[in-house]
Amino acid sequence: MVQPSAPRVVSCPICGKPVSWLPESRFRPFCSERCRDIDLGAWAAEEYRLSEKAPPAEEEQ
Ligand SMILES: [Zn+2]
């Protein structure tokens, strides 16, 4: 069933451009592959930073 109403529109979290929430919008909630890649890059950077863990504290006897 297809809804007769207009598609839901969200804002791209990277650049704020309106993105129609449709199956065709492959990169939603991002407006484009570029914005999606920017977000993925941010995630990768965050993961890298988190993996840089401090050594475990010495066990107290
Ligand atoms: Zn965007």
N, CA, C, O and the ligand as a Tripos MOL2 file, in Angstrom:
@<TRIPOS>MOLECULE
protein
  245   243    62     0     0
PROTEIN
NO_CHARGES

@<TRIPOS>ATOM
      1 N           0.8500   -1.2050    0.0000 N.3       1 MET1
      2 CA          0.0000    0.0000    0.0000 C.3       1 MET1
      3 C           0.8770    1.2420    0.0000 C.2       1 MET1
      4 O           1.8400    1.3490    0.7590 O.2       1 MET1
      5 N           0.5270    2.1490   -0.8460 N.am      2 VAL2
      6 CA          1.2970    3.3890   -0.9220 C.3       2 VAL2
      7 C           0.5060    4.5030   -0.2520 C.2       2 VAL2
      8 O          -0.6680    4.7170   -0.5510 O.2       2 VAL2
      9 N           1.1540    5.1900    0.6380 N.am      3 GLN3
     10 CA          0.5070    6.2990    1.3260 C.3       3 GLN3
     11 C           0.3610    7.4650    0.3540 C.2       3 GLN3
     12 O           1.3150    7.8230   -0.3370 O.2       3 GLN3
     13 N          -0.8130    8.0470    0.3000 N.am      4 PRO4
     14 CA         -0.9840    9.1830   -0.6160 C.3       4 PRO4
     15 C          -0.3190   10.4570   -0.1150 C.2       4 PRO4
     16 O          -0.1300   11.4050   -0.8770 O.2       4 PRO4
     17 N           0.0350   10.4790    1.1680 N.am      5 SER5
     18 CA          0.6250   11.6920    1.7200 C.3       5 SER5
     19 C           2.0620   11.8610    1.2420 C.2       5 SER5
     20 O           2.6870   10.9250    0.7430 O.2       5 SER5
     21 N           2.5570   13.0570    1.4050 N.am      6 ALA6
     22 CA          3.9250   13.3500    0.9940 C.3       6 ALA6
     23 C           4.8980   12.5530    1.8440 C.2       6 ALA6
     24 O           4.6210   12.2780    3.0120 O.2       6 ALA6
     25 N           6.0310   12.1810    1.2730 N.am      7 PRO7
     26 CA          7.0030   11.4080    2.0570 C.3       7 PRO7
     27 C           7.5590   12.2230    3.2050 C.2       7 PRO7
     28 O           7.6220   13.4520    3.1550 O.2       7 PRO7
     29 N           7.9540   11.5160    4.2230 N.am      8 ARG8
     30 CA          8.5600   12.1530    5.3710 C.3       8 ARG8
     31 C           9.9170   12.7060    4.9430 C.2       8 ARG8
     32 O          10.6530   12.0820    4.1790 O.2       8 ARG8
     33 N          10.2170   13.8700    5.4480 N.am      9 VAL9
     34 CA         11.4970   14.4870    5.1020 C.3       9 VAL9
     35 C          12.3020   14.6820    6.3720 C.2       9 VAL9
     36 O          11.8100   15.1960    7.3760 O.2       9 VAL9
     37 N          13.5400   14.2630    6.3000 N.am     10 VAL10
     38 CA         14.4360   14.4460    7.4410 C.3      10 VAL10
     39 C          15.5800   15.3510    7.0080 C.2      10 VAL10
     40 O          15.7990   15.5660    5.8160 O.2      10 VAL10
     41 N          16.2980   15.8710    7.9750 N.am     11 SER11
     42 CA         17.4490   16.7150    7.6570 C.3      11 SER11
     43 C          18.7130   15.8750    7.7040 C.2      11 SER11
     44 O          18.9200   15.0820    8.6220 O.2      11 SER11
     45 N          19.5410   16.0640    6.7090 N.am     12 CYS12
     46 CA         20.8240   15.3670    6.6820 C.3      12 CYS12
     47 C          21.6100   15.7850    7.9290 C.2      12 CYS12
     48 O          21.7940   16.9790    8.1670 O.2      12 CYS12
     49 N          22.0770   14.8150    8.7270 N.am     13 PRO13
     50 CA         22.7990   15.1790    9.9540 C.3      13 PRO13
     51 C          24.1290   15.8810    9.6960 C.2      13 PRO13
     52 O          24.6930   16.5070   10.5930 O.2      13 PRO13
     53 N          24.6160   15.7730    8.4860 N.am     14 ILE14
     54 CA         25.9150   16.3840    8.1830 C.3      14 ILE14
     55 C          25.7470   17.8050    7.6720 C.2      14 ILE14
     56 O          26.3600   18.7330    8.2000 O.2      14 ILE14
     57 N          24.9180   17.9820    6.6450 N.am     15 CYS15
     58 CA         24.8220   19.3100    6.0420 C.3      15 CYS15
     59 C          23.4570   19.9540    6.2440 C.2      15 CYS15
     60 O          23.2780   21.1250    5.9100 O.2      15 CYS15
     61 N          22.4890   19.2140    6.7860 N.am     16 GLY16
     62 CA         21.1910   19.7920    7.0870 C.3      16 GLY16
     63 C          20.2390   19.8730    5.9130 C.2      16 GLY16
     64 O          19.1470   20.4270    6.0430 O.2      16 GLY16
     65 N          20.6260   19.3350    4.7760 N.am     17 LYS17
     66 CA         19.7390   19.3670    3.6220 C.3      17 LYS17
     67 C          18.5640   18.4290    3.8380 C.2      17 LYS17
     68 O          18.7210   17.3670    4.4420 O.2      17 LYS17
     69 N          17.3750   18.8120    3.3460 N.am     18 PRO18
     70 CA         16.2290   17.9140    3.5020 C.3      18 PRO18
     71 C          16.3950   16.6570    2.6570 C.2      18 PRO18
     72 O          16.7950   16.7160    1.4940 O.2      18 PRO18
     73 N          16.0780   15.5220    3.2690 N.am     19 VAL19
     74 CA         16.1990   14.2330    2.5900 C.3      19 VAL19
     75 C          14.8540   13.5330    2.6710 C.2      19 VAL19
     76 O          14.3240   13.3420    3.7650 O.2      19 VAL19
     77 N          14.2910   13.1460    1.5290 N.am     20 SER20
     78 CA         13.0270   12.4130    1.5370 C.3      20 SER20
     79 C          13.2770   11.0030    2.0540 C.2      20 SER20
     80 O          14.1780   10.3060    1.5880 O.2      20 SER20
     81 N          12.4650   10.5970    3.0210 N.am     21 TRP21
     82 CA         12.6380    9.2720    3.6160 C.3      21 TRP21
     83 C          11.9630    8.2500    2.7250 C.2      21 TRP21
     84 O          10.8380    7.8200    2.9820 O.2      21 TRP21
     85 N          12.6690    7.8710    1.6760 N.am     22 LEU22
     86 CA         12.1380    6.9310    0.6950 C.3      22 LEU22
     87 C          13.1620    5.8330    0.4500 C.2      22 LEU22
     88 O          14.3570    6.0280    0.6740 O.2      22 LEU22
     89 N          12.6880    4.6690   -0.0140 N.am     23 PRO23
     90 CA         13.6610    3.6040   -0.3230 C.3      23 PRO23
     91 C          14.6930    4.0620   -1.3460 C.2      23 PRO23
     92 O          15.8180    3.5650   -1.3540 O.2      23 PRO23
     93 N          14.3220    5.0040   -2.2080 N.am     24 GLU24
     94 CA         15.2630    5.4990   -3.2140 C.3      24 GLU24
     95 C          16.3800    6.3130   -2.5990 C.2      24 GLU24
     96 O          17.4640    6.4420   -3.1680 O.2      24 GLU24
     97 N          16.0980    6.8670   -1.4160 N.am     25 SER25
     98 CA         17.1360    7.6530   -0.7510 C.3      25 SER25
     99 C          18.0740    6.6810   -0.0590 C.2      25 SER25
    100 O          17.9740    6.4320    1.1420 O.2      25 SER25
    101 N          18.9600    6.1550   -0.8290 N.am     26 ARG26
    102 CA         19.8140    5.0720   -0.3410 C.3      26 ARG26
    103 C          20.7100    5.4790    0.8100 C.2      26 ARG26
    104 O          21.1190    4.6350    1.6070 O.2      26 ARG26
    105 N          21.0140    6.7340    0.9030 N.am     27 PHE27
    106 CA         21.9770    7.1680    1.9200 C.3      27 PHE27
    107 C          21.2970    7.8160    3.1080 C.2      27 PHE27
    108 O          21.9580    8.4010    3.9650 O.2      27 PHE27
    109 N          19.9580    7.7120    3.1630 N.am     28 ARG28
    110 CA         19.2540    8.3290    4.2700 C.3      28 ARG28
    111 C          19.7630    7.7680    5.5990 C.2      28 ARG28
    112 O          20.1020    6.5850    5.6330 O.2      28 ARG28
    113 N          19.8370    8.4970    6.6490 N.am     29 PRO29
    114 CA         19.3330    9.8730    6.7340 C.3      29 PRO29
    115 C          20.2550   10.9170    6.1130 C.2      29 PRO29
    116 O          20.0330   12.1150    6.2880 O.2      29 PRO29
    117 N          21.2650   10.4880    5.4040 N.am     30 PHE30
    118 CA         22.1620   11.4530    4.7710 C.3      30 PHE30
    119 C          21.6510   11.7770    3.3920 C.2      30 PHE30
    120 O          20.9490   10.9750    2.7760 O.2      30 PHE30
    121 N          22.0050   12.9670    2.8950 N.am     31 CYS31
    122 CA         21.4870   13.4020    1.6060 C.3      31 CYS31
    123 C          22.2530   12.7440    0.4750 C.2      31 CYS31
    124 O          21.7470   12.6570   -0.6440 O.2      31 CYS31
    125 N          23.4380   12.2910    0.7390 N.am     32 SER32
    126 CA         24.2680   11.7620   -0.3390 C.3      32 SER32
    127 C          25.3280   10.8290    0.2140 C.2      32 SER32
    128 O          25.5560   10.7480    1.4210 O.2      32 SER32
    129 N          25.9710   10.1230   -0.7150 N.am     33 GLU33
    130 CA         27.0400    9.2240   -0.3180 C.3      33 GLU33
    131 C          28.1570   10.0030    0.3630 C.2      33 GLU33
    132 O          28.8050    9.5090    1.2860 O.2      33 GLU33
    133 N          28.3670   11.2150   -0.1030 N.am     34 ARG34
    134 CA         29.4390   12.0430    0.4430 C.3      34 ARG34
    135 C          29.2080   12.2970    1.9310 C.2      34 ARG34
    136 O          30.1100   12.1210    2.7500 O.2      34 ARG34
    137 N          27.9780   12.7150    2.2690 N.am     35 CYS35
    138 CA         27.6900   12.9990    3.6690 C.3      35 CYS35
    139 C          27.7560   11.7150    4.4980 C.2      35 CYS35
    140 O          28.2050   11.7290    5.6450 O.2      35 CYS35
    141 N          27.3110   10.6200    3.9150 N.am     36 ARG36
    142 CA         27.3810    9.3570    4.6410 C.3      36 ARG36
    143 C          28.8440    8.9990    4.9290 C.2      36 ARG36
    144 O          29.1780    8.5380    6.0210 O.2      36 ARG36
    145 N          29.6950    9.2150    3.9490 N.am     37 ASP37
    146 CA         31.1080    8.9090    4.1320 C.3      37 ASP37
    147 C          31.7300    9.8040    5.1910 C.2      37 ASP37
    148 O          32.5870    9.3660    5.9590 O.2      37 ASP37
    149 N          31.3010   11.0460    5.2300 N.am     38 ILE38
    150 CA         31.8140   11.9580    6.2600 C.3      38 ILE38
    151 C          31.4650   11.4020    7.6270 C.2      38 ILE38
    152 O          32.2880   11.4050    8.5430 O.2      38 ILE38
    153 N          30.2160   10.9170    7.7580 N.am     39 ASP39
    154 CA         29.7880   10.3720    9.0410 C.3      39 ASP39
    155 C          30.5490    9.0980    9.3730 C.2      39 ASP39
    156 O          30.9640    8.8970   10.5140 O.2      39 ASP39
    157 N          30.7320    8.2390    8.3790 N.am     40 LEU40
    158 CA         31.4790    7.0060    8.6040 C.3      40 LEU40
    159 C          32.9010    7.3250    9.0160 C.2      40 LEU40
    160 O          33.4720    6.6610    9.8820 O.2      40 LEU40
    161 N          33.4720    8.3480    8.3890 N.am     41 GLY41
    162 CA         34.8230    8.7560    8.7370 C.3      41 GLY41
    163 C          34.8920    9.2160   10.1730 C.2      41 GLY41
    164 O          35.8530    8.9250   10.8850 O.2      41 GLY41
    165 N          33.8650    9.9380   10.5990 N.am     42 ALA42
    166 CA         33.8290   10.4220   11.9720 C.3      42 ALA42
    167 C          33.7500    9.2430   12.9300 C.2      42 ALA42
    168 O          34.3970    9.2350   13.9770 O.2      42 ALA42
    169 N          32.9540    8.2520   12.5610 N.am     43 TRP43
    170 CA         32.8170    7.0650   13.4040 C.3      43 TRP43
    171 C          34.1450    6.3240   13.4820 C.2      43 TRP43
    172 O          34.5690    5.8980   14.5560 O.2      43 TRP43
    173 N          34.7950    6.1780   12.3330 N.am     44 ALA44
    174 CA         36.0660    5.4580   12.3020 C.3      44 ALA44
    175 C          37.0880    6.1720   13.1660 C.2      44 ALA44
    176 O          37.8550    5.5340   13.8860 O.2      44 ALA44
    177 N          37.0990    7.4910   13.0970 N.am     45 ALA45
    178 CA         38.0380    8.2690   13.8950 C.3      45 ALA45
    179 C          37.7470    8.0690   15.3740 C.2      45 ALA45
    180 O          38.6610    7.9290   16.1860 O.2      45 ALA45
    181 N          36.4590    8.0560   15.7140 N.am     46 GLU46
    182 CA         36.0560    7.8800   17.1070 C.3      46 GLU46
    183 C          36.4750    6.4950   17.5990 C.2      46 GLU46
    184 O          36.9730    6.3440   18.7150 O.2      46 GLU46
    185 N          36.2670    5.4870   16.7480 N.am     47 GLU47
    186 CA         36.6040    4.1230   17.1200 C.3      47 GLU47
    187 C          38.1090    4.0030   17.3500 C.2      47 GLU47
    188 O          38.5710    3.3420   18.2810 O.2      47 GLU47
    189 N          38.8460    4.6590   16.4770 N.am     48 TYR48
    190 CA         40.3010    4.6080   16.5720 C.3      48 TYR48
    191 C          40.7500    5.2080   17.9050 C.2      48 TYR48
    192 O          41.6320    4.6920   18.5920 O.2      48 TYR48
    193 N          40.0960    6.3280   18.2330 N.am     49 ARG49
    194 CA         40.4480    7.0180   19.4700 C.3      49 ARG49
    195 C          40.1190    6.1360   20.6870 C.2      49 ARG49
    196 O          40.8830    6.0760   21.6500 O.2      49 ARG49
    197 N          38.9600    5.4530   20.6180 N.am     50 LEU50
    198 CA         38.5310    4.6380   21.7400 C.3      50 LEU50
    199 C          39.4010    3.3980   21.8960 C.2      50 LEU50
    200 O          39.6050    2.9070   23.0060 O.2      50 LEU50
    201 N          39.9160    2.8910   20.7620 N.am     51 SER51
    202 CA         40.7250    1.6800   20.8310 C.3      51 SER51
    203 C          42.0910    1.9800   21.4470 C.2      51 SER51
    204 O          42.8360    1.0840   21.8440 O.2      51 SER51
    205 N          42.3820    3.2550   21.5070 N.am     52 GLU52
    206 CA         43.6580    3.6770   22.0920 C.3      52 GLU52
    207 C          43.5000    3.7080   23.6180 C.2      52 GLU52
    208 O          43.5840    4.7570   24.2570 O.2      52 GLU52
    209 N          43.2770    2.5550   24.1520 N.am     53 LYS53
    210 CA         42.9710    2.4610   25.5780 C.3      53 LYS53
    211 C          44.2220    2.5920   26.4380 C.2      53 LYS53
    212 O          45.3320    2.2580   26.0230 O.2      53 LYS53
    213 N          44.0060    3.0770   27.6150 N.am     54 ALA54
    214 CA         45.1020    3.1480   28.5760 C.3      54 ALA54
    215 C          45.3450    1.7330   29.0880 C.2      54 ALA54
    216 O          44.4130    0.9320   29.1620 O.2      54 ALA54
    217 N          46.5650    1.4270   29.4350 N.am     55 PRO55
    218 CA         46.8300    0.0710   29.9580 C.3      55 PRO55
    219 C          46.0670   -0.1400   31.2500 C.2      55 PRO55
    220 O          45.8330    0.8080   32.0000 O.2      55 PRO55
    221 N          45.6770   -1.3780   31.5150 N.am     56 PRO56
    222 CA         44.8900   -1.6560   32.7300 C.3      56 PRO56
    223 C          45.6780   -1.3000   33.9830 C.2      56 PRO56
    224 O          46.8910   -1.4910   34.0670 O.2      56 PRO56
    225 N          44.9480   -0.7830   34.9340 N.am     57 ALA57
    226 CA         45.5840   -0.3920   36.1830 C.3      57 ALA57
    227 C          46.1320   -1.6270   36.8980 C.2      57 ALA57
    228 O          45.6010   -2.7300   36.7780 O.2      57 ALA57
    229 N          47.1720   -1.4080   37.6160 N.am     58 GLU58
    230 CA         47.7670   -2.5170   38.3620 C.3      58 GLU58
    231 C          46.7860   -3.0220   39.4070 C.2      58 GLU58
    232 O          46.1090   -2.2390   40.0740 O.2      58 GLU58
    233 N          46.7200   -4.3130   39.5370 N.am     59 GLU59
    234 CA         45.8050   -4.9050   40.5170 C.3      59 GLU59
    235 C          46.3250   -4.6470   41.9270 C.2      59 GLU59
    236 O          47.5040   -4.8050   42.2450 O.2      59 GLU59
    237 N          45.3810   -4.2490   42.7290 N.am     60 GLU60
    238 CA         45.7790   -4.0300   44.1190 C.3      60 GLU60
    239 C          45.6970   -5.3320   44.8710 C.2      60 GLU60
    240 O          44.6760   -6.0180   44.8330 O.2      60 GLU60
    241 N          46.7150   -5.6570   45.5220 N.am     61 GLN61
    242 CA         46.7480   -6.9390   46.2400 C.3      61 GLN61
    243 C          46.1530   -6.7880   47.6380 C.2      61 GLN61
    244 O          46.0940   -7.7600   48.3920 O.2      61 GLN61
    245 ZN         24.1700   16.0850    3.4660 Zn       62 ZN62
@<TRIPOS>BOND
     1     1     2 1
     2     2     3 1
     3     3     4 2
     4     3     5 am
     5     5     6 1
     6     6     7 1
     7     7     8 2
     8     7     9 am
     9     9    10 1
    10    10    11 1
    11    11    12 2
    12    11    13 am
    13    13    14 1
    14    14    15 1
    15    15    16 2
    16    15    17 am
    17    17    18 1
    18    18    19 1
    19    19    20 2
    20    19    21 am
    21    21    22 1
    22    22    23 1
    23    23    24 2
    24    23    25 am
    25    25    26 1
    26    26    27 1
    27    27    28 2
    28    27    29 am
    29    29    30 1
    30    30    31 1
    31    31    32 2
    32    31    33 am
    33    33    34 1
    34    34    35 1
    35    35    36 2
    36    35    37 am
    37    37    38 1
    38    38    39 1
    39    39    40 2
    40    39    41 am
    41    41    42 1
    42    42    43 1
    43    43    44 2
    44    43    45 am
    45    45    46 1
    46    46    47 1
    47    47    48 2
    48    47    49 am
    49    49    50 1
    50    50    51 1
    51    51    52 2
    52    51    53 am
    53    53    54 1
    54    54    55 1
    55    55    56 2
    56    55    57 am
    57    57    58 1
    58    58    59 1
    59    59    60 2
    60    59    61 am
    61    61    62 1
    62    62    63 1
    63    63    64 2
    64    63    65 am
    65    65    66 1
    66    66    67 1
    67    67    68 2
    68    67    69 am
    69    69    70 1
    70    70    71 1
    71    71    72 2
    72    71    73 am
    73    73    74 1
    74    74    75 1
    75    75    76 2
    76    75    77 am
    77    77    78 1
    78    78    79 1
    79    79    80 2
    80    79    81 am
    81    81    82 1
    82    82    83 1
    83    83    84 2
    84    83    85 am
    85    85    86 1
    86    86    87 1
    87    87    88 2
    88    87    89 am
    89    89    90 1
    90    90    91 1
    91    91    92 2
    92    91    93 am
    93    93    94 1
    94    94    95 1
    95    95    96 2
    96    95    97 am
    97    97    98 1
    98    98    99 1
    99    99   100 2
   100    99   101 am
   101   101   102 1
   102   102   103 1
   103   103   104 2
   104   103   105 am
   105   105   106 1
   106   106   107 1
   107   107   108 2
   108   107   109 am
   109   109   110 1
   110   110   111 1
   111   111   112 2
   112   111   113 am
   113   113   114 1
   114   114   115 1
   115   115   116 2
   116   115   117 am
   117   117   118 1
   118   118   119 1
   119   119   120 2
   120   119   121 am
   121   121   122 1
   122   122   123 1
   123   123   124 2
   124   123   125 am
   125   125   126 1
   126   126   127 1
   127   127   128 2
   128   127   129 am
   129   129   130 1
   130   130   131 1
   131   131   132 2
   132   131   133 am
   133   133   134 1
   134   134   135 1
   135   135   136 2
   136   135   137 am
   137   137   138 1
   138   138   139 1
   139   139   140 2
   140   139   141 am
   141   141   142 1
   142   142   143 1
   143   143   144 2
   144   143   145 am
   145   145   146 1
   146   146   147 1
   147   147   148 2
   148   147   149 am
   149   149   150 1
   150   150   151 1
   151   151   152 2
   152   151   153 am
   153   153   154 1
   154   154   155 1
   155   155   156 2
   156   155   157 am
   157   157   158 1
   158   158   159 1
   159   159   160 2
   160   159   161 am
   161   161   162 1
   162   162   163 1
   163   163   164 2
   164   163   165 am
   165   165   166 1
   166   166   167 1
   167   167   168 2
   168   167   169 am
   169   169   170 1
   170   170   171 1
   171   171   172 2
   172   171   173 am
   173   173   174 1
   174   174   175 1
   175   175   176 2
   176   175   177 am
   177   177   178 1
   178   178   179 1
   179   179   180 2
   180   179   181 am
   181   181   182 1
   182   182   183 1
   183   183   184 2
   184   183   185 am
   185   185   186 1
   186   186   187 1
   187   187   188 2
   188   187   189 am
   189   189   190 1
   190   190   191 1
   191   191   192 2
   192   191   193 am
   193   193   194 1
   194   194   195 1
   195   195   196 2
   196   195   197 am
   197   197   198 1
   198   198   199 1
   199   199   200 2
   200   199   201 am
   201   201   202 1
   202   202   203 1
   203   203   204 2
   204   203   205 am
   205   205   206 1
   206   206   207 1
   207   207   208 2
   208   207   209 am
   209   209   210 1
   210   210   211 1
   211   211   212 2
   212   211   213 am
   213   213   214 1
   214   214   215 1
   215   215   216 2
   216   215   217 am
   217   217   218 1
   218   218   219 1
   219   219   220 2
   220   219   221 am
   221   221   222 1
   222   222   223 1
   223   223   224 2
   224   223   225 am
   225   225   226 1
   226   226   227 1
   227   227   228 2
   228   227   229 am
   229   229   230 1
   230   230   231 1
   231   231   232 2
   232   231   233 am
   233   233   234 1
   234   234   235 1
   235   235   236 2
   236   235   237 am
   237   237   238 1
   238   238   239 1
   239   239   240 2
   240   239   241 am
   241   241   242 1
   242   242   243 1
   243   243   244 2
@<TRIPOS>SUBSTRUCTURE
     1 MET1         2 RESIDUE 1 A MET
     2 VAL2         6 RESIDUE 1 A VAL
     3 GLN3        10 RESIDUE 1 A GLN
     4 PRO4        14 RESIDUE 1 A PRO
     5 SER5        18 RESIDUE 1 A SER
     6 ALA6        22 RESIDUE 1 A ALA
     7 PRO7        26 RESIDUE 1 A PRO
     8 ARG8        30 RESIDUE 1 A ARG
     9 VAL9        34 RESIDUE 1 A VAL
    10 VAL10       38 RESIDUE 1 A VAL
    11 SER11       42 RESIDUE 1 A SER
    12 CYS12       46 RESIDUE 1 A CYS
    13 PRO13       50 RESIDUE 1 A PRO
    14 ILE14       54 RESIDUE 1 A ILE
    15 CYS15       58 RESIDUE 1 A CYS
    16 GLY16       62 RESIDUE 1 A GLY
    17 LYS17       66 RESIDUE 1 A LYS
    18 PRO18       70 RESIDUE 1 A PRO
    19 VAL19       74 RESIDUE 1 A VAL
    20 SER20       78 RESIDUE 1 A SER
    21 TRP21       82 RESIDUE 1 A TRP
    22 LEU22       86 RESIDUE 1 A LEU
    23 PRO23       90 RESIDUE 1 A PRO
    24 GLU24       94 RESIDUE 1 A GLU
    25 SER25       98 RESIDUE 1 A SER
    26 ARG26      102 RESIDUE 1 A ARG
    27 PHE27      106 RESIDUE 1 A PHE
    28 ARG28      110 RESIDUE 1 A ARG
    29 PRO29      114 RESIDUE 1 A PRO
    30 PHE30      118 RESIDUE 1 A PHE
    31 CYS31      122 RESIDUE 1 A CYS
    32 SER32      126 RESIDUE 1 A SER
    33 GLU33      130 RESIDUE 1 A GLU
    34 ARG34      134 RESIDUE 1 A ARG
    35 CYS35      138 RESIDUE 1 A CYS
    36 ARG36      142 RESIDUE 1 A ARG
    37 ASP37      146 RESIDUE 1 A ASP
    38 ILE38      150 RESIDUE 1 A ILE
    39 ASP39      154 RESIDUE 1 A ASP
    40 LEU40      158 RESIDUE 1 A LEU
    41 GLY41      162 RESIDUE 1 A GLY
    42 ALA42      166 RESIDUE 1 A ALA
    43 TRP43      170 RESIDUE 1 A TRP
    44 ALA44      174 RESIDUE 1 A ALA
    45 ALA45      178 RESIDUE 1 A ALA
    46 GLU46      182 RESIDUE 1 A GLU
    47 GLU47      186 RESIDUE 1 A GLU
    48 TYR48      190 RESIDUE 1 A TYR
    49 ARG49      194 RESIDUE 1 A ARG
    50 LEU50      198 RESIDUE 1 A LEU
    51 SER51      202 RESIDUE 1 A SER
    52 GLU52      206 RESIDUE 1 A GLU
    53 LYS53      210 RESIDUE 1 A LYS
    54 ALA54      214 RESIDUE 1 A ALA
    55 PRO55      218 RESIDUE 1 A PRO
    56 PRO56      222 RESIDUE 1 A PRO
    57 ALA57      226 RESIDUE 1 A ALA
    58 GLU58      230 RESIDUE 1 A GLU
    59 GLU59      234 RESIDUE 1 A GLU
    60 GLU60      238 RESIDUE 1 A GLU
    61 GLN61      242 RESIDUE 1 A GLN
    62 ZN62       245 GROUP 0 **** ****
